[in-house]
Amino acid sequence: MAGETYALVLLSAAKWLTDLGIVWLVGVSGFRLLTRPGWPGFSRDLVDLEGRLARYAGLALLLLVAATVARLYAQTYASFGLDEPVTGELLRVVSTQTRWGDRWMMQGAAVVLSALAWVLVVLRVSRSWLVFVAATLVVVGTTPLTGHAMGYSGGALLPMVLQSAHLLAAGVWIGTLFVLLSAGLRSMASYGPRQGLVLAPLVDRFSPVALTAAGTLAGTGAVTAFLYVDEVQQLWQTVYGRALLAKITLFGVAASLGAYNWKRVRPGIPSPGGTERLRRSGAAELLVVVALLAVTAWLVHLPMPHE
């Protein structure tokens, strides 16, 4: 594999892991807010659910820490690795003596802040979940600092706001769905055949949130594409444009699966087998989004059409 291609693979993989970690983190926060102060018939399992959500938050943070370190290595390799081996000294130079490194340090500080908030959650400090949600928003808000937003000729503020809202919407929609299908269903396992009856009100509560998040995701993505793509033909004449089309296609598939779950699967949740149908259809939706995030991670490291 050529050095430039390998550098792109490293950068994209590290960004993909970062986005997965952030979406997961937002999903934990979103689900905790969604279940506050619980829902009918499920209050007796709230303590068990909180413990499970705390574990999920810890795993998401571990992934995010690993991805943050991987991004530093990938950036260092892209800067120096084509000519010499990546060493600790080169990692230090990139992290402390470059503009990218200054922004990366801010992102790392946001992750540390979230980790401290997570410790408060584990210790069950009063209002610790609200602190954790606020820290998660800081992580989301600093994410665009090392992306295309900083290189936009019209100023960084608008694309930063758009990209932060885009990532937050993805986490609220997909991250919360993932936590619902994993932590939520496991915490409701003790209800046996009544599981669907307990789950249905929660899904009804989640559905308008997911629809709003999906709409926000589409809107912010469209405006961002308008900023970065100068001419329509660049969509098929440039690598960036073709990757963007692939992302749009995957989003369309994920949105279609989400609409199917909302219109067809959701009403049948209380019936026998309804929970299992939701699990299968929701898993398909999640798999498409995992691929979508991979394309997005690649897209972020491609030159914009005007470049």
Backbone as CSV, one residue per row, in Angstrom:
resi,resn,N_x,N_y,N_z,CA_x,CA_y,CA_z,C_x,C_y,C_z
1,MET,0.848,-1.193,0.000,0.000,0.000,0.000,0.883,1.241,0.000
2,ALA,0.637,2.186,-0.903,1.412,3.406,-0.991,1.281,4.207,0.299
3,GLY,2.355,4.980,0.596,2.371,5.724,1.840,1.219,6.682,1.992
4,GLU,0.881,7.405,0.914,-0.227,8.371,0.994,-1.559,7.664,1.256
5,THR,-1.743,6.520,0.600,-2.981,5.761,0.806,-3.054,5.225,2.231
6,TYR,-1.936,4.724,2.734,-1.901,4.209,4.097,-2.207,5.311,5.106
7,ALA,-1.670,6.503,4.851,-1.950,7.643,5.734,-3.438,7.970,5.737
8,LEU,-4.073,7.935,4.560,-5.501,8.213,4.465,-6.311,7.158,5.215
9,VAL,-5.880,5.888,5.099,-6.568,4.801,5.815,-6.453,5.005,7.329
10,LEU,-5.260,5.362,7.794,-5.068,5.597,9.226,-5.934,6.748,9.721
11,LEU,-5.897,7.850,8.998,-6.680,9.020,9.400,-8.172,8.712,9.415
12,SER,-8.637,8.022,8.376,-10.064,7.713,8.271,-10.504,6.734,9.356
13,ALA,-9.682,5.706,9.608,-10.036,4.721,10.634,-10.107,5.367,12.014
14,ALA,-9.134,6.242,12.302,-9.131,6.913,13.598,-10.345,7.831,13.746
15,LYS,-10.697,8.527,12.677,-11.868,9.398,12.708,-13.154,8.580,12.855
16,TRP,-13.219,7.444,12.183,-14.385,6.557,12.278,-14.592,6.090,13.714
17,LEU,-13.502,5.659,14.366,-13.599,5.222,15.754,-14.017,6.381,16.663
18,THR,-13.500,7.579,16.362,-13.876,8.761,17.141,-15.373,9.032,17.032
19,ASP,-15.885,9.015,15.806,-17.313,9.282,15.614,-18.183,8.209,16.254
20,LEU,-17.747,6.949,16.169,-18.498,5.877,16.830,-18.557,6.113,18.337
21,GLY,-17.419,6.499,18.918,-17.379,6.768,20.347,-18.276,7.926,20.741
22,ILE,-18.268,8.996,19.936,-19.094,10.165,20.254,-20.574,9.841,20.092
23,VAL,-20.931,9.144,19.029,-22.333,8.753,18.823,-22.812,7.876,19.979
24,TRP,-21.973,6.977,20.422,-22.312,6.115,21.562,-22.495,6.952,22.827
25,LEU,-21.571,7.901,23.048,-21.634,8.755,24.229,-22.919,9.593,24.225
26,VAL,-23.234,10.172,23.074,-24.463,10.952,22.958,-25.679,10.052,23.155
27,GLY,-25.601,8.828,22.646,-26.710,7.887,22.808,-26.995,7.566,24.264
28,VAL,-25.933,7.374,25.051,-26.123,7.127,26.484,-26.791,8.330,27.141
29,SER,-26.301,9.528,26.809,-26.887,10.745,27.376,-28.341,10.896,26.948
30,GLY,-28.600,10.667,25.664,-29.957,10.807,25.151,-30.916,9.820,25.791
31,PHE,-30.474,8.581,25.941,-31.352,7.567,26.530,-31.616,7.864,27.997
32,ARG,-30.595,8.351,28.698,-30.797,8.692,30.116,-31.809,9.826,30.254
33,LEU,-31.742,10.826,29.388,-32.721,11.908,29.424,-34.107,11.402,29.033
34,LEU,-34.122,10.468,28.089,-35.394,9.921,27.616,-36.124,9.162,28.711
35,THR,-35.381,8.506,29.575,-35.988,7.690,30.632,-36.089,8.439,31.950
36,ARG,-35.860,9.702,31.940,-35.952,10.490,33.164,-37.303,11.179,33.228
37,PRO,-38.094,10.916,34.217,-37.857,10.154,35.448,-38.344,8.712,35.365
38,GLY,-38.152,8.050,34.233,-38.626,6.694,34.032,-39.891,6.699,33.192
39,TRP,-40.416,5.525,32.907,-41.666,5.432,32.158,-42.570,4.401,32.842
40,PRO,-43.864,4.459,32.556,-44.819,3.614,33.292,-44.425,2.137,33.283
41,GLY,-44.398,1.547,34.479,-44.178,0.109,34.588,-42.723,-0.305,34.605
42,PHE,-41.794,0.675,34.487,-40.388,0.291,34.415,-39.576,0.922,35.545
43,SER,-40.228,1.622,36.457,-39.516,2.337,37.506,-38.737,1.395,38.419
44,ARG,-39.209,0.178,38.585,-38.548,-0.740,39.507,-37.159,-1.150,39.010
45,ASP,-36.908,-0.996,37.697,-35.611,-1.390,37.141,-34.712,-0.186,36.858
46,LEU,-35.081,0.994,37.343,-34.319,2.187,37.008,-32.908,2.130,37.581
47,VAL,-32.756,1.569,38.788,-31.423,1.474,39.382,-30.534,0.563,38.543
48,ASP,-31.074,-0.586,38.126,-30.319,-1.503,37.270,-29.962,-0.837,35.948
49,LEU,-30.899,-0.080,35.390,-30.654,0.599,34.126,-29.555,1.643,34.268
50,GLU,-29.561,2.394,35.350,-28.539,3.424,35.545,-27.148,2.802,35.628
51,GLY,-27.051,1.673,36.312,-25.762,0.990,36.373,-25.307,0.527,35.006
52,ARG,-26.242,0.021,34.202,-25.905,-0.435,32.866,-25.489,0.751,31.987
53,LEU,-26.193,1.872,32.099,-25.854,3.054,31.320,-24.481,3.605,31.717
54,ALA,-24.165,3.533,33.003,-22.846,3.985,33.457,-21.748,3.127,32.835
55,ARG,-21.982,1.816,32.740,-20.996,0.935,32.109,-20.855,1.261,30.627
56,TYR,-21.968,1.513,29.963,-21.927,1.872,28.551,-21.148,3.173,28.343
57,ALA,-21.386,4.141,29.223,-20.669,5.413,29.118,-19.171,5.205,29.288
58,GLY,-18.806,4.326,30.229,-17.388,4.039,30.421,-16.759,3.381,29.203
59,LEU,-17.476,2.453,28.577,-16.961,1.801,27.370,-16.840,2.795,26.218
60,ALA,-17.828,3.679,26.087,-17.767,4.697,25.036,-16.570,5.618,25.242
61,LEU,-16.295,5.962,26.494,-15.147,6.817,26.787,-13.830,6.100,26.501
62,LEU,-13.764,4.806,26.820,-12.546,4.045,26.494,-12.291,4.050,24.987
63,LEU,-13.346,3.844,24.206,-13.214,3.878,22.757,-12.766,5.254,22.302
64,LEU,-13.320,6.294,22.911,-12.989,7.658,22.516,-11.541,8.007,22.871
65,VAL,-11.079,7.548,24.018,-9.678,7.779,24.401,-8.738,7.086,23.413
66,ALA,-9.034,5.811,23.098,-8.203,5.077,22.139,-8.214,5.758,20.783
67,ALA,-9.380,6.237,20.344,-9.490,6.901,19.046,-8.737,8.225,19.038
68,THR,-8.755,8.942,20.158,-8.035,10.219,20.244,-6.533,10.002,20.105
69,VAL,-6.029,8.970,20.766,-4.602,8.629,20.631,-4.299,8.182,19.200
70,ALA,-5.195,7.384,18.623,-4.987,6.901,17.254,-4.966,8.066,16.266
71,ARG,-5.770,9.074,16.498,-5.783,10.232,15.595,-4.458,10.982,15.650
72,LEU,-3.859,11.083,16.838,-2.547,11.725,16.944,-1.502,10.937,16.168
73,TYR,-1.532,9.614,16.318,-0.567,8.787,15.578,-0.779,8.931,14.070
74,ALA,-2.042,8.883,13.637,-2.338,8.983,12.203,-1.917,10.334,11.645
75,GLN,-2.165,11.399,12.389,-1.771,12.736,11.928,-0.251,12.866,11.857
76,THR,0.436,12.274,12.836,1.900,12.314,12.840,2.456,11.525,11.665
77,TYR,1.864,10.365,11.401,2.312,9.573,10.261,2.085,10.331,8.958
78,ALA,0.921,10.966,8.831,0.624,11.729,7.613,1.583,12.893,7.439
79,SER,2.080,13.447,8.543,2.983,14.592,8.469,4.435,14.186,8.267
80,PHE,4.880,13.093,8.925,6.292,12.728,8.908,6.570,11.291,8.488
81,GLY,5.566,10.404,8.657,5.817,8.974,8.509,6.214,8.521,7.124
82,LEU,5.917,9.337,6.106,6.309,8.949,4.751,7.822,9.018,4.581
83,ASP,8.487,9.812,5.428,9.933,10.012,5.290,10.742,9.376,6.413
84,GLU,10.155,9.190,7.583,10.879,8.630,8.720,9.905,7.949,9.670
85,PRO,10.400,7.045,10.519,9.511,6.341,11.449,8.871,7.306,12.449
86,VAL,7.655,6.973,12.873,6.967,7.774,13.883,7.569,7.460,15.250
87,THR,8.039,8.482,15.929,8.664,8.323,17.242,7.905,9.157,18.271
88,GLY,8.240,8.945,19.537,7.625,9.727,20.593,7.900,11.206,20.438
89,GLU,9.092,11.550,19.968,9.432,12.958,19.767,8.574,13.587,18.684
90,LEU,8.312,12.855,17.606,7.459,13.380,16.547,6.022,13.532,17.029
91,LEU,5.560,12.576,17.842,4.224,12.700,18.415,4.126,13.951,19.278
92,ARG,5.183,14.223,20.044,5.191,15.415,20.893,5.175,16.686,20.054
93,VAL,5.939,16.684,18.975,5.999,17.868,18.111,4.622,18.167,17.518
94,VAL,3.966,17.137,16.990,2.667,17.348,16.352,1.624,17.787,17.375
95,SER,1.661,17.220,18.578,0.634,17.519,19.577,0.838,18.863,20.266
96,THR,2.075,19.355,20.319,2.338,20.578,21.093,2.856,21.749,20.264
97,GLN,3.261,21.507,19.005,3.891,22.593,18.247,3.232,22.833,16.885
98,THR,2.006,22.378,16.726,1.274,22.627,15.477,-0.121,23.152,15.826
99,ARG,-0.748,23.838,14.865,-2.108,24.314,15.086,-3.073,23.132,15.224
100,TRP,-2.846,22.089,14.416,-3.678,20.895,14.556,-3.546,20.325,15.965
101,GLY,-2.326,20.291,16.478,-2.101,19.763,17.813,-2.788,20.579,18.889
102,ASP,-2.789,21.898,18.740,-3.479,22.739,19.721,-4.967,22.392,19.773
103,ARG,-5.559,22.184,18.604,-6.984,21.844,18.551,-7.233,20.426,19.053
104,TRP,-6.313,19.545,18.740,-6.419,18.164,19.236,-6.357,18.144,20.756
105,MET,-5.516,18.994,21.336,-5.415,19.076,22.797,-6.731,19.544,23.401
106,MET,-7.414,20.469,22.736,-8.716,20.921,23.215,-9.728,19.777,23.179
107,GLN,-9.677,18.980,22.122,-10.570,17.826,22.037,-10.237,16.800,23.119
108,GLY,-8.947,16.594,23.356,-8.550,15.677,24.419,-9.010,16.159,25.786
109,ALA,-8.929,17.475,26.014,-9.392,18.032,27.289,-10.894,17.806,27.465
110,ALA,-11.646,17.886,26.370,-13.093,17.643,26.439,-13.371,16.190,26.824
111,VAL,-12.574,15.265,26.294,-12.736,13.847,26.654,-12.415,13.635,28.131
112,VAL,-11.355,14.277,28.614,-11.006,14.183,30.039,-12.136,14.736,30.900
113,LEU,-12.729,15.852,30.476,-13.859,16.428,31.202,-15.021,15.434,31.285
114,SER,-15.291,14.746,30.177,-16.354,13.737,30.180,-16.014,12.581,31.113
115,ALA,-14.743,12.205,31.146,-14.326,11.121,32.039,-14.532,11.511,33.501
116,LEU,-14.230,12.758,33.837,-14.447,13.219,35.211,-15.939,13.219,35.553
117,ALA,-16.763,13.639,34.579,-18.215,13.610,34.789,-18.703,12.174,34.964
118,TRP,-18.103,11.251,34.225,-18.479,9.831,34.354,-18.155,9.305,35.746
119,VAL,-17.040,9.741,36.317,-16.696,9.328,37.687,-17.784,9.768,38.655
120,LEU,-18.313,10.972,38.469,-19.404,11.453,39.315,-20.641,10.572,39.150
121,VAL,-20.889,10.129,37.913,-22.029,9.243,37.659,-21.839,7.917,38.397
122,VAL,-20.652,7.352,38.310,-20.367,6.069,38.981,-20.534,6.203,40.493
123,LEU,-20.132,7.367,41.029,-20.253,7.605,42.469,-21.671,7.997,42.873
124,ARG,-22.579,8.119,41.876,-23.978,8.464,42.115,-24.134,9.812,42.821
125,VAL,-23.313,10.770,42.411,-23.430,12.131,42.937,-24.706,12.765,42.384
126,SER,-25.354,13.573,43.175,-26.601,14.214,42.748,-26.395,15.031,41.479
127,ARG,-27.300,14.894,40.534,-27.296,15.620,39.250,-26.060,15.318,38.394
128,SER,-25.397,14.199,38.686,-24.188,13.868,37.924,-24.502,13.574,36.463
129,TRP,-25.700,13.028,36.183,-26.042,12.746,34.789,-26.181,14.036,33.985
130,LEU,-26.697,15.081,34.594,-26.790,16.358,33.888,-25.401,16.917,33.588
131,VAL,-24.477,16.738,34.532,-23.091,17.159,34.303,-22.481,16.350,33.164
132,PHE,-22.788,15.050,33.151,-22.261,14.190,32.094,-22.805,14.601,30.725
133,VAL,-24.100,14.919,30.653,-24.696,15.372,29.392,-24.017,16.662,28.918
134,ALA,-23.779,17.588,29.841,-23.116,18.847,29.478,-21.702,18.591,28.962
135,ALA,-20.972,17.679,29.615,-19.617,17.353,29.166,-19.638,16.699,27.788
136,THR,-20.646,15.872,27.541,-20.786,15.255,26.214,-21.000,16.304,25.138
137,LEU,-21.772,17.331,25.447,-21.992,18.420,24.493,-20.685,19.160,24.197
138,VAL,-19.811,19.264,25.188,-18.500,19.892,24.968,-17.675,19.037,24.004
139,VAL,-17.723,17.718,24.171,-17.004,16.821,23.255,-17.500,17.010,21.825
140,VAL,-18.817,17.064,21.662,-19.395,17.262,20.331,-18.985,18.611,19.763
141,GLY,-19.023,19.657,20.578,-18.722,20.999,20.096,-17.283,21.201,19.675
142,THR,-16.350,20.427,20.247,-14.940,20.574,19.874,-14.533,19.678,18.701
143,THR,-15.384,18.749,18.325,-15.033,17.797,17.264,-14.681,18.462,15.931
144,PRO,-15.398,19.502,15.474,-15.062,20.099,14.168,-13.737,20.856,14.139
145,LEU,-13.068,21.012,15.276,-11.844,21.808,15.313,-10.739,21.253,14.417
146,THR,-10.753,19.957,14.151,-9.718,19.355,13.306,-10.281,18.853,11.979
147,GLY,-11.406,19.435,11.543,-12.028,19.017,10.293,-12.018,20.101,9.234
148,HIS,-12.850,19.926,8.217,-12.931,20.860,7.103,-13.394,22.248,7.522
149,ALA,-14.118,22.324,8.642,-14.671,23.610,9.066,-13.591,24.664,9.238
150,MET,-12.422,24.257,9.748,-11.360,25.216,10.024,-10.707,25.737,8.749
151,GLY,-10.903,25.035,7.635,-10.305,25.476,6.378,-11.285,26.151,5.440
152,TYR,-12.517,26.364,5.881,-13.521,26.970,5.009,-13.213,28.453,4.812
153,SER,-13.199,28.885,3.574,-12.790,30.254,3.243,-13.763,31.305,3.757
154,GLY,-15.010,30.933,3.985,-16.008,31.892,4.444,-16.048,32.065,5.957
155,GLY,-15.104,31.450,6.661,-15.093,31.519,8.117,-15.483,30.199,8.730
156,ALA,-14.951,29.926,9.909,-15.127,28.610,10.523,-16.411,28.487,11.343
157,LEU,-17.015,29.600,11.757,-18.117,29.532,12.711,-19.313,28.752,12.175
158,LEU,-19.807,29.115,10.986,-20.989,28.446,10.442,-20.761,26.957,10.218
159,PRO,-19.690,26.546,9.521,-19.492,25.097,9.348,-19.259,24.368,10.665
160,MET,-18.665,25.024,11.663,-18.487,24.371,12.965,-19.841,24.107,13.622
161,VAL,-20.735,25.106,13.567,-22.063,24.930,14.143,-22.815,23.826,13.409
162,LEU,-22.715,23.837,12.074,-23.409,22.832,11.277,-22.891,21.427,11.581
163,GLN,-21.576,21.278,11.643,-21.011,19.952,11.876,-21.278,19.458,13.290
164,SER,-21.265,20.365,14.271,-21.589,19.973,15.641,-23.040,19.503,15.724
165,ALA,-23.946,20.271,15.104,-25.361,19.887,15.109,-25.569,18.575,14.355
166,HIS,-24.804,18.378,13.276,-24.890,17.158,12.473,-24.501,15.935,13.302
167,LEU,-23.384,16.045,14.008,-22.904,14.931,14.820,-23.825,14.691,16.021
168,LEU,-24.299,15.765,16.627,-25.211,15.624,17.760,-26.502,14.928,17.329
169,ALA,-27.030,15.316,16.167,-28.259,14.692,15.667,-28.042,13.208,15.391
170,ALA,-26.871,12.858,14.833,-26.568,11.446,14.587,-26.546,10.662,15.895
171,GLY,-25.954,11.259,16.932,-25.905,10.582,18.220,-27.270,10.421,18.852
172,VAL,-28.095,11.476,18.756,-29.435,11.416,19.344,-30.279,10.352,18.646
173,TRP,-30.148,10.271,17.334,-30.942,9.285,16.577,-30.373,7.875,16.736
174,ILE,-29.153,7.692,16.241,-28.582,6.347,16.146,-28.003,5.875,17.472
175,GLY,-27.308,6.774,18.176,-26.732,6.380,19.455,-27.798,5.967,20.458
176,THR,-28.877,6.759,20.525,-29.960,6.418,21.443,-30.649,5.126,21.033
177,LEU,-30.809,4.921,19.731,-31.404,3.666,19.249,-30.552,2.472,19.670
178,PHE,-29.231,2.594,19.538,-28.335,1.511,19.933,-28.474,1.197,21.417
179,VAL,-28.496,2.229,22.250,-28.608,2.017,23.693,-29.980,1.437,24.034
180,LEU,-31.017,1.880,23.339,-32.362,1.349,23.572,-32.415,-0.146,23.264
181,LEU,-31.808,-0.547,22.142,-31.871,-1.946,21.717,-30.945,-2.856,22.520
182,SER,-29.993,-2.272,23.233,-29.061,-3.089,24.004,-29.332,-2.947,25.503
183,ALA,-28.949,-1.830,26.072,-29.135,-1.642,27.512,-30.611,-1.647,27.899
184,GLY,-31.443,-0.960,27.111,-32.862,-0.879,27.437,-33.544,-2.233,27.447
185,LEU,-33.349,-3.009,26.379,-34.000,-4.318,26.295,-33.466,-5.284,27.342
186,ARG,-32.184,-5.217,27.640,-31.630,-6.112,28.660,-32.225,-5.804,30.037
187,SER,-32.429,-4.513,30.311,-32.994,-4.140,31.601,-34.464,-4.532,31.717
188,MET,-35.119,-4.769,30.573,-36.530,-5.155,30.586,-36.735,-6.657,30.434
189,ALA,-35.642,-7.416,30.422,-35.751,-8.855,30.169,-36.593,-9.568,31.220
190,SER,-36.593,-9.025,32.436,-37.320,-9.699,33.522,-38.835,-9.669,33.321
191,TYR,-39.330,-8.857,32.396,-40.766,-8.767,32.176,-41.285,-9.904,31.300
192,GLY,-40.389,-10.643,30.672,-40.808,-11.784,29.871,-41.806,-11.413,28.794
193,PRO,-42.957,-12.096,28.722,-43.943,-11.823,27.676,-44.501,-10.392,27.718
194,ARG,-44.392,-9.731,28.876,-44.900,-8.359,28.992,-43.884,-7.321,28.548
195,GLN,-42.744,-7.775,28.059,-41.678,-6.843,27.686,-42.143,-5.831,26.642
196,GLY,-42.890,-6.303,25.648,-43.365,-5.413,24.598,-44.287,-4.334,25.120
197,LEU,-45.130,-4.684,26.100,-46.052,-3.701,26.678,-45.304,-2.603,27.411
198,VAL,-44.192,-2.963,28.055,-43.383,-1.975,28.776,-42.547,-1.155,27.805
199,LEU,-42.080,-1.797,26.728,-41.214,-1.132,25.753,-41.976,-0.136,24.887
200,ALA,-43.210,-0.440,24.559,-43.962,0.391,23.611,-44.030,1.862,24.002
201,PRO,-44.349,2.222,25.254,-44.384,3.646,25.610,-43.036,4.344,25.444
202,LEU,-41.953,3.601,25.709,-40.623,4.181,25.549,-40.329,4.463,24.083
203,VAL,-40.667,3.516,23.210,-40.447,3.716,21.779,-41.312,4.867,21.267
204,ASP,-42.528,4.963,21.784,-43.391,6.086,21.404,-42.777,7.415,21.826
205,ARG,-42.107,7.419,22.973,-41.443,8.630,23.435,-40.206,8.937,22.582
206,PHE,-39.514,7.885,22.145,-38.292,8.063,21.366,-38.571,8.472,19.917
207,SER,-39.673,8.019,19.348,-39.938,8.214,17.922,-39.899,9.678,17.482
208,PRO,-40.608,10.607,18.141,-40.522,12.007,17.688,-39.132,12.596,17.848
209,VAL,-38.399,12.142,18.848,-37.020,12.601,19.024,-36.157,12.132,17.855
210,ALA,-36.328,10.858,17.474,-35.565,10.307,16.359,-35.917,11.003,15.049
211,LEU,-37.193,11.269,14.832,-37.617,11.949,13.606,-37.030,13.348,13.530
212,THR,-37.043,14.072,14.643,-36.458,15.411,14.676,-34.959,15.357,14.415
213,ALA,-34.290,14.392,15.034,-32.839,14.255,14.846,-32.506,13.906,13.401
214,ALA,-33.280,13.001,12.792,-33.030,12.626,11.399,-33.235,13.826,10.473
215,GLY,-34.269,14.614,10.740,-34.489,15.815,9.942,-33.360,16.813,10.102
216,THR,-32.878,16.972,11.328,-31.741,17.863,11.584,-30.489,17.365,10.877
217,LEU,-30.291,16.056,10.898,-29.138,15.445,10.230,-29.184,15.737,8.732
218,ALA,-30.363,15.578,8.131,-30.504,15.838,6.700,-30.303,17.319,6.388
219,GLY,-30.891,18.191,7.198,-30.799,19.625,6.940,-29.391,20.165,7.082
220,THR,-28.709,19.804,8.166,-27.344,20.287,8.359,-26.393,19.702,7.315
221,GLY,-26.637,18.448,6.921,-25.812,17.847,5.875,-25.986,18.554,4.544
222,ALA,-27.227,18.918,4.213,-27.495,19.597,2.941,-26.839,20.977,2.906
223,VAL,-26.945,21.714,3.999,-26.342,23.056,4.036,-24.815,22.959,3.982
224,THR,-24.245,21.985,4.687,-22.791,21.798,4.660,-22.317,21.453,3.250
225,ALA,-23.049,20.576,2.571,-22.689,20.226,1.191,-22.764,21.453,0.291
226,PHE,-23.753,22.305,0.499,-23.879,23.537,-0.285,-22.665,24.445,-0.067
227,LEU,-22.136,24.465,1.154,-20.966,25.299,1.441,-19.714,24.779,0.741
228,TYR,-19.562,23.442,0.710,-18.309,22.853,0.248,-18.292,22.515,-1.240
229,VAL,-19.463,22.316,-1.831,-19.531,21.951,-3.253,-19.973,23.174,-4.050
230,ASP,-19.098,23.663,-4.907,-19.368,24.903,-5.646,-20.270,24.676,-6.855
231,GLU,-20.117,23.531,-7.514,-20.876,23.250,-8.728,-21.423,21.827,-8.658
232,VAL,-22.610,21.636,-9.228,-23.285,20.336,-9.136,-22.438,19.225,-9.740
233,GLN,-21.760,19.503,-10.851,-20.983,18.454,-11.520,-19.815,17.951,-10.667
234,GLN,-19.439,18.725,-9.637,-18.378,18.265,-8.742,-18.793,17.038,-7.944
235,LEU,-20.091,16.790,-7.894,-20.577,15.609,-7.179,-20.140,14.317,-7.847
236,TRP,-19.971,14.324,-9.148,-19.516,13.103,-9.832,-18.141,13.257,-10.500
237,GLN,-17.616,14.484,-10.494,-16.317,14.698,-11.119,-15.159,14.694,-10.123
238,THR,-15.443,14.725,-8.845,-14.386,14.725,-7.827,-14.576,13.545,-6.877
239,VAL,-13.474,13.123,-6.265,-13.538,12.027,-5.293,-14.403,12.447,-4.105
240,TYR,-14.260,13.689,-3.676,-15.072,14.200,-2.571,-16.559,14.104,-2.920
241,GLY,-16.901,14.534,-4.126,-18.297,14.514,-4.535,-18.866,13.114,-4.594
242,ARG,-18.084,12.158,-5.103,-18.581,10.782,-5.188,-18.732,10.170,-3.798
243,ALA,-17.803,10.504,-2.896,-17.947,10.023,-1.519,-19.182,10.642,-0.860
244,LEU,-19.433,11.904,-1.165,-20.620,12.567,-0.627,-21.898,11.905,-1.144
245,LEU,-21.911,11.531,-2.419,-23.071,10.831,-2.970,-23.280,9.476,-2.286
246,ALA,-22.175,8.793,-1.998,-22.276,7.514,-1.287,-22.860,7.727,0.111
247,LYS,-22.440,8.794,0.768,-22.971,9.103,2.097,-24.465,9.407,2.028
248,ILE,-24.859,10.187,1.024,-26.273,10.533,0.862,-27.105,9.276,0.612
249,THR,-26.570,8.366,-0.206,-27.284,7.120,-0.496,-27.482,6.291,0.767
250,LEU,-26.414,6.152,1.567,-26.513,5.381,2.808,-27.466,6.045,3.791
251,PHE,-27.449,7.368,3.813,-28.400,8.065,4.686,-29.833,7.776,4.248
252,GLY,-30.057,7.765,2.940,-31.393,7.455,2.443,-31.849,6.068,2.845
253,VAL,-30.925,5.096,2.785,-31.265,3.728,3.198,-31.589,3.691,4.689
254,ALA,-30.735,4.352,5.510,-30.968,4.356,6.956,-32.282,5.045,7.305
255,ALA,-32.561,6.157,6.623,-33.812,6.875,6.882,-35.024,6.036,6.475
256,SER,-34.886,5.290,5.387,-35.985,4.429,4.948,-36.239,3.318,5.966
257,LEU,-35.166,2.735,6.486,-35.328,1.709,7.526,-35.951,2.302,8.784
258,GLY,-35.530,3.531,9.130,-36.121,4.191,10.287,-37.599,4.455,10.095
259,ALA,-37.979,4.883,8.888,-39.399,5.126,8.594,-40.193,3.826,8.668
260,TYR,-39.592,2.727,8.162,-40.255,1.420,8.234,-40.468,1.016,9.696
261,ASN,-39.441,1.217,10.512,-39.572,0.869,11.931,-40.667,1.698,12.597
262,TRP,-40.753,2.966,12.222,-41.735,3.858,12.836,-43.170,3.504,12.419
263,LYS,-43.343,3.275,11.125,-44.697,3.061,10.608,-45.169,1.609,10.749
264,ARG,-44.272,0.658,10.586,-44.679,-0.753,10.537,-44.349,-1.531,11.811
265,VAL,-43.140,-1.349,12.319,-42.697,-2.170,13.445,-43.205,-1.609,14.769
266,ARG,-43.136,-0.312,14.971,-43.511,0.298,16.249,-44.937,-0.056,16.698
267,PRO,-45.942,0.030,15.815,-47.304,-0.293,16.293,-47.472,-1.729,16.773
268,GLY,-46.627,-2.647,16.284,-46.778,-4.054,16.654,-45.905,-4.489,17.808
269,ILE,-45.217,-3.566,18.470,-44.326,-3.945,19.569,-45.059,-4.661,20.697
270,PRO,-46.257,-4.221,21.120,-46.917,-4.926,22.228,-47.369,-6.345,21.880
271,SER,-47.487,-6.677,20.593,-47.953,-8.000,20.198,-46.837,-9.036,20.322
272,PRO,-47.179,-10.335,20.358,-46.150,-11.381,20.454,-45.127,-11.275,19.322
273,GLY,-43.841,-11.312,19.676,-42.769,-11.211,18.691,-42.443,-9.796,18.293
274,GLY,-43.175,-8.814,18.817,-42.936,-7.420,18.422,-41.570,-6.915,18.835
275,THR,-41.127,-7.290,20.024,-39.810,-6.850,20.505,-38.697,-7.407,19.634
276,GLU,-38.820,-8.671,19.252,-37.792,-9.286,18.411,-37.759,-8.649,17.028
277,ARG,-38.925,-8.320,16.485,-38.955,-7.638,15.184,-38.264,-6.288,15.270
278,LEU,-38.485,-5.575,16.359,-37.813,-4.279,16.541,-36.309,-4.466,16.646
279,ARG,-35.887,-5.505,17.348,-34.456,-5.761,17.505,-33.795,-6.006,16.144
280,ARG,-34.447,-6.828,15.304,-33.859,-7.157,13.997,-33.838,-5.943,13.071
281,SER,-34.963,-5.242,12.975,-35.019,-4.100,12.062,-34.138,-2.954,12.545
282,GLY,-34.065,-2.779,13.872,-33.187,-1.747,14.418,-31.723,-2.077,14.188
283,ALA,-31.362,-3.356,14.276,-29.979,-3.764,14.024,-29.584,-3.481,12.575
284,ALA,-30.498,-3.707,11.643,-30.210,-3.399,10.233,-29.971,-1.907,10.054
285,GLU,-30.765,-1.097,10.711,-30.603,0.360,10.644,-29.235,0.770,11.193
286,LEU,-28.837,0.155,12.293,-27.547,0.483,12.905,-26.383,0.086,12.007
287,LEU,-26.475,-1.070,11.359,-25.390,-1.519,10.489,-25.182,-0.560,9.322
288,VAL,-26.274,-0.062,8.757,-26.156,0.904,7.655,-25.467,2.170,8.137
289,VAL,-25.802,2.618,9.342,-25.204,3.846,9.859,-23.725,3.657,10.190
290,VAL,-23.338,2.484,10.627,-21.913,2.215,10.866,-21.135,2.382,9.564
291,ALA,-21.693,1.878,8.457,-21.069,2.066,7.145,-21.080,3.539,6.750
292,LEU,-22.181,4.224,7.049,-22.284,5.651,6.729,-21.206,6.444,7.467
293,LEU,-20.960,6.119,8.740,-19.931,6.816,9.504,-18.538,6.536,8.933
294,ALA,-18.333,5.333,8.398,-17.045,5.018,7.775,-16.824,5.875,6.534
295,VAL,-17.855,6.031,5.712,-17.754,6.892,4.532,-17.515,8.343,4.949
296,THR,-18.194,8.779,5.997,-18.023,10.146,6.491,-16.593,10.371,6.964
297,ALA,-16.023,9.397,7.674,-14.652,9.519,8.154,-13.668,9.634,7.000
298,TRP,-13.926,8.926,5.914,-13.088,9.035,4.715,-13.292,10.393,4.058
299,LEU,-14.541,10.835,4.001,-14.878,12.100,3.357,-14.165,13.266,4.025
300,VAL,-14.067,13.229,5.345,-13.466,14.329,6.090,-12.010,14.543,5.704
301,HIS,-11.337,13.494,5.267,-9.904,13.614,4.958,-9.625,13.722,3.451
302,LEU,-10.676,13.908,2.664,-10.496,14.163,1.233,-10.441,15.671,0.986
303,PRO,-9.681,16.115,0.002,-9.686,17.552,-0.311,-11.060,17.978,-0.823
304,MET,-11.500,19.152,-0.377,-12.770,19.674,-0.857,-12.659,20.011,-2.342
305,PRO,-13.768,20.034,-3.067,-13.714,20.217,-4.532,-12.910,21.418,-4.990
306,HIS,-13.007,22.539,-4.285,-12.270,23.727,-4.734,-10.774,23.606,-4.490
307,GLU,-10.358,22.588,-3.724,-8.946,22.367,-3.483,-8.319,21.447,-4.528
